[in-house]
């Protein structure tokens, strides 16, 4: 057998096996059948008004997929004002901050020399509704929610003054971000538990119609997010891998870090696209068939 032909054949077989292993179902419509007919398509139900609202957010959103890395922290501080940045760190999802102390958060964020850093943390909903407690958020140019268990954030802060002030930070042009649990809580629908069945609840809704997922590729979470978008086609998904972040700012999605970001958008069927560090995408273009 011709050696060149054999090599091409083996490469084709390998490509097919790899696609099956990764669960890749994105076959162009022109190859869907003998006559080039695409399978039946479900209409997208996310509204143009919601897309416009997200596109026009006055501030910036930084969603980190897991393990923290310095370039993302540095970019967050830059977006918040650099040396004039007034940061608030909310470690409530993290857990035992009372035992481990708050010095770790000051040490981390002081690397980039913002003007100020304040820690906002409570386990009490009445405290979260106290105007004095939420006052640092009214001064903040950037707010970061740490990783941990995202349900803790909602149990304490959902529907409180803290929740309202988080929205206000973005509406006045500040930057709001988080890693892992903190990122997942910023969407409108939040994943609580990841095994079958997937359990969800409302998130903070900072980014309308978003379902965010973290540790996305390293923990093979493509199918769970795809399933949620199929169940909620009026939402869209962003999956962020560890040591990676996606930044939503001025109608653009930017990817920074060491791995990939995946967008899942209900344009007919669920359209899945991956984006590498350095990519910049016009947000509205994601919703074009």
C-alpha positions as CSV (number, residue, x, y, z in Angstrom):
1,X,0.0,0.0,0.0
2,X,1.2,3.5,-0.8
3,X,3.0,4.9,2.3
4,X,1.5,8.5,1.8
5,X,-2.0,7.1,1.4
6,X,-1.6,4.9,4.6
7,X,-0.4,8.0,6.6
8,X,-3.4,10.0,5.5
9,X,-5.8,7.2,6.3
10,X,-4.4,6.8,9.8
11,X,-4.6,10.6,10.4
12,X,-8.3,10.6,9.4
13,X,-9.0,7.7,11.7
14,X,-7.2,9.4,14.6
15,X,-9.2,12.6,14.0
16,X,-12.5,10.8,14.0
17,X,-11.6,8.9,17.3
18,X,-10.4,12.1,18.9
19,X,-13.6,14.0,18.0
20,X,-15.7,11.1,19.5
21,X,-13.7,11.0,22.7
22,X,-14.1,14.7,23.2
23,X,-17.8,14.7,22.5
24,X,-17.5,17.1,19.6
25,X,-20.7,17.3,17.7
26,X,-20.2,20.5,15.7
27,X,-20.7,19.2,12.1
28,X,-21.2,22.0,9.6
29,X,-24.6,22.0,8.1
30,X,-23.4,21.4,4.5
31,X,-22.1,17.9,5.6
32,X,-25.3,17.0,7.6
33,X,-26.8,14.9,4.8
34,X,-26.5,13.9,1.2
35,X,-28.4,17.0,0.1
36,X,-26.6,19.3,2.5
37,X,-29.7,19.6,4.7
38,X,-29.1,20.6,8.3
39,X,-31.0,18.8,11.1
40,X,-34.1,20.5,12.6
41,X,-33.0,23.6,14.5
42,X,-34.6,25.0,17.6
43,X,-35.0,28.7,17.7
44,X,-32.9,30.8,20.1
45,X,-35.1,32.2,22.9
46,X,-32.6,34.5,24.6
47,X,-34.0,37.9,23.8
48,X,-32.2,40.7,21.8
49,X,-32.9,43.0,24.7
50,X,-30.9,40.7,27.1
51,X,-28.1,40.6,24.6
52,X,-28.1,44.4,24.4
53,X,-28.1,44.7,28.2
54,X,-25.1,42.5,28.5
55,X,-23.3,44.3,25.6
56,X,-23.9,47.7,27.2
57,X,-22.8,46.9,30.8
58,X,-21.0,50.1,32.0
59,X,-18.3,48.2,34.0
60,X,-16.2,45.2,33.4
61,X,-16.6,41.5,34.5
62,X,-13.7,39.2,35.1
63,X,-14.5,35.5,35.4
64,X,-11.6,33.2,36.4
65,X,-12.0,29.5,36.0
66,X,-10.1,28.2,39.0
67,X,-6.5,28.4,40.2
68,X,-5.5,32.1,40.7
69,X,-2.5,33.4,38.6
70,X,-0.8,36.7,38.9
71,X,-1.4,38.1,35.4
72,X,-5.2,37.9,36.0
73,X,-5.0,39.7,39.3
74,X,-2.8,42.3,37.8
75,X,-5.3,42.9,35.0
76,X,-8.1,43.1,37.5
77,X,-6.4,45.8,39.5
78,X,-5.6,47.7,36.2
79,X,-9.2,47.7,35.2
80,X,-10.2,48.9,38.7
81,X,-7.9,51.9,38.4
82,X,-4.4,50.7,39.0
83,X,-2.7,52.7,41.8
84,X,-6.1,54.4,42.4
85,X,-8.0,51.2,42.7
86,X,-10.2,50.8,45.8
87,X,-10.6,47.0,46.2
88,X,-13.1,45.0,48.2
89,X,-12.5,41.3,48.6
90,X,-15.4,39.0,49.6
91,X,-14.0,35.7,50.9
92,X,-17.4,34.3,52.2
93,X,-17.4,31.4,49.7
94,X,-14.0,30.3,50.9
95,X,-15.1,29.0,54.3
96,X,-12.9,29.1,57.4
97,X,-11.6,32.7,57.0
98,X,-12.1,33.3,60.8
99,X,-9.6,30.5,61.6
100,X,-7.1,31.2,58.8
101,X,-7.3,35.0,59.0
102,X,-7.6,37.7,56.4
103,X,-3.9,38.5,56.0
104,X,-3.7,36.1,53.1
105,X,-6.0,38.3,51.0
106,X,-4.2,41.5,51.8
107,X,-0.9,39.8,51.0
108,X,-2.2,38.6,47.6
109,X,-3.8,41.8,46.4
110,X,-1.1,44.2,47.7
111,X,1.2,42.8,45.1
112,X,-0.3,45.2,42.6
113,X,-0.3,48.2,45.0
114,X,-4.0,49.4,44.8
115,X,-4.9,52.5,46.8
116,X,-6.8,50.4,49.3
117,X,-8.0,46.9,50.2
118,X,-11.0,46.1,52.4
119,X,-12.3,42.7,53.4
120,X,-16.1,42.2,53.5
121,X,-17.3,39.0,55.2
122,X,-20.1,37.9,57.3
123,X,-22.2,34.8,58.0
124,X,-25.3,36.8,59.0
125,X,-27.9,38.0,56.6
126,X,-29.0,40.8,59.0
127,X,-25.4,42.1,58.9
128,X,-25.4,41.9,55.1
129,X,-28.5,44.2,55.1
130,X,-26.7,46.8,57.3
131,X,-25.8,50.0,55.4
132,X,-22.7,50.4,57.5
133,X,-21.5,46.9,56.6
134,X,-22.0,47.4,52.9
135,X,-20.5,50.9,52.9
136,X,-17.1,49.7,51.4
137,X,-18.9,48.5,48.3
138,X,-20.2,52.1,47.7
139,X,-16.5,53.3,47.6
140,X,-15.2,50.4,45.6
141,X,-13.8,50.5,42.1
142,X,-13.3,46.7,42.1
143,X,-14.8,43.8,44.0
144,X,-13.5,40.3,43.9
145,X,-15.3,37.2,45.2
146,X,-13.0,34.3,46.1
147,X,-13.4,30.6,45.3
148,X,-15.0,28.1,47.7
149,X,-18.6,27.0,47.8
150,X,-20.8,29.4,45.8
151,X,-24.0,28.5,47.6
152,X,-22.6,30.2,50.7
153,X,-22.6,33.5,48.8
154,X,-26.2,33.2,47.9
155,X,-27.4,32.0,51.3
156,X,-25.9,35.1,52.9
157,X,-26.1,37.9,50.4
158,X,-28.9,37.2,47.9
159,X,-31.5,39.9,48.1
160,X,-29.6,42.0,50.6
161,X,-27.9,45.4,50.4
162,X,-24.7,43.7,49.5
163,X,-26.4,42.1,46.5
164,X,-27.7,45.5,45.4
165,X,-24.3,47.2,45.9
166,X,-22.6,44.6,43.7
167,X,-24.9,45.6,40.9
168,X,-24.2,49.2,41.6
169,X,-20.4,48.7,41.3
170,X,-20.8,47.6,37.7
171,X,-23.5,50.2,36.8
172,X,-21.2,53.0,37.8
173,X,-18.3,51.6,35.7
174,X,-16.4,49.5,38.3
175,X,-15.1,46.0,37.8
176,X,-16.5,42.9,39.4
177,X,-14.8,39.5,39.3
178,X,-14.3,36.2,41.0
179,X,-12.5,32.9,40.7
180,X,-14.2,29.5,40.6
181,X,-17.3,29.8,43.0
182,X,-17.0,33.6,42.9
183,X,-17.2,33.6,39.1
184,X,-20.1,31.1,39.0
185,X,-22.2,33.2,41.4
186,X,-22.1,36.2,39.0
187,X,-24.4,34.7,36.4
188,X,-28.2,34.6,36.5
189,X,-28.3,30.8,37.0
190,X,-25.7,29.2,39.2
191,X,-24.6,25.6,39.3
192,X,-24.7,24.3,42.9
193,X,-23.8,20.6,42.4
194,X,-22.3,19.1,39.4
195,X,-23.2,15.4,39.4
196,X,-26.4,14.0,37.9
197,X,-28.8,15.5,38.4
198,X,-27.2,19.0,38.1
199,X,-28.6,21.2,40.8
200,X,-28.9,25.0,40.1
201,X,-30.3,28.0,41.8
202,X,-30.4,31.7,41.1
203,X,-27.1,33.6,41.0
204,X,-26.5,37.3,41.6
205,X,-27.5,38.0,38.0
206,X,-24.7,40.6,37.4
207,X,-24.5,39.2,33.9
208,X,-28.0,38.6,32.7
209,X,-28.8,35.1,31.3
210,X,-25.3,33.8,32.0
211,X,-24.5,30.3,33.4
212,X,-20.7,30.3,34.2
213,X,-18.8,27.1,34.9
214,X,-15.2,26.7,36.2
215,X,-12.3,24.2,36.0
216,X,-14.0,23.6,32.7
217,X,-11.7,21.5,30.6
218,X,-9.6,19.9,33.3
219,X,-12.8,18.5,34.9
220,X,-14.5,17.7,31.6
221,X,-17.6,19.8,32.2
222,X,-18.6,20.4,28.6
223,X,-21.6,18.1,28.7
224,X,-23.1,19.4,31.9
225,X,-23.0,23.0,30.7
226,X,-24.3,22.0,27.3
227,X,-27.2,20.2,29.0
228,X,-28.1,23.2,31.1
229,X,-28.2,25.4,28.0
230,X,-30.4,22.9,26.2
231,X,-32.7,23.0,29.3
232,X,-32.6,26.8,29.5
233,X,-32.2,28.1,25.9
234,X,-32.9,31.6,27.1
235,X,-29.5,31.5,28.7
236,X,-25.9,31.2,27.4
237,X,-22.9,29.5,28.9
238,X,-19.3,30.4,29.5
239,X,-16.9,27.6,30.6
240,X,-13.5,28.8,31.9
241,X,-10.6,26.5,32.5
242,X,-8.2,26.8,35.5
243,X,-5.5,29.5,35.4
244,X,-7.6,31.3,32.8
245,X,-10.1,34.2,32.7
246,X,-12.6,35.8,30.4
247,X,-13.1,39.5,30.6
248,X,-16.4,41.1,29.4
249,X,-15.8,44.8,28.8
250,X,-17.3,47.3,26.4
251,X,-18.9,44.7,24.2
252,X,-15.8,42.5,23.9
253,X,-14.9,39.2,25.4
254,X,-11.1,38.9,26.0
255,X,-9.3,35.7,27.1
256,X,-6.2,35.8,29.3
257,X,-4.2,33.2,31.1
258,X,-2.9,29.7,30.3
259,X,-5.8,27.6,28.9
260,X,-9.1,28.1,27.1
261,X,-12.6,29.6,27.4
262,X,-15.6,27.9,25.8
263,X,-18.8,29.7,24.9
264,X,-22.1,27.8,24.5
265,X,-24.8,29.8,22.8
266,X,-28.3,28.6,21.8
267,X,-28.3,29.7,18.2
268,X,-30.7,27.1,16.8
269,X,-28.8,24.2,18.5
270,X,-26.2,24.8,21.1
271,X,-23.2,26.4,19.3
272,X,-19.9,25.6,21.1
273,X,-16.8,27.6,20.4
274,X,-13.4,27.6,22.2
275,X,-11.2,30.7,22.6
276,X,-7.5,30.9,23.4
277,X,-5.5,33.4,25.4
278,X,-5.2,36.6,23.4
279,X,-8.5,36.2,21.6
280,X,-10.9,39.1,21.5
281,X,-14.5,38.5,20.4
282,X,-17.4,40.9,19.8
283,X,-20.0,39.7,22.3
284,X,-22.9,40.2,20.0
285,X,-21.2,38.1,17.3
286,X,-21.6,35.0,19.5
287,X,-25.4,35.1,18.9
288,X,-25.2,35.3,15.1
289,X,-26.4,32.0,13.4
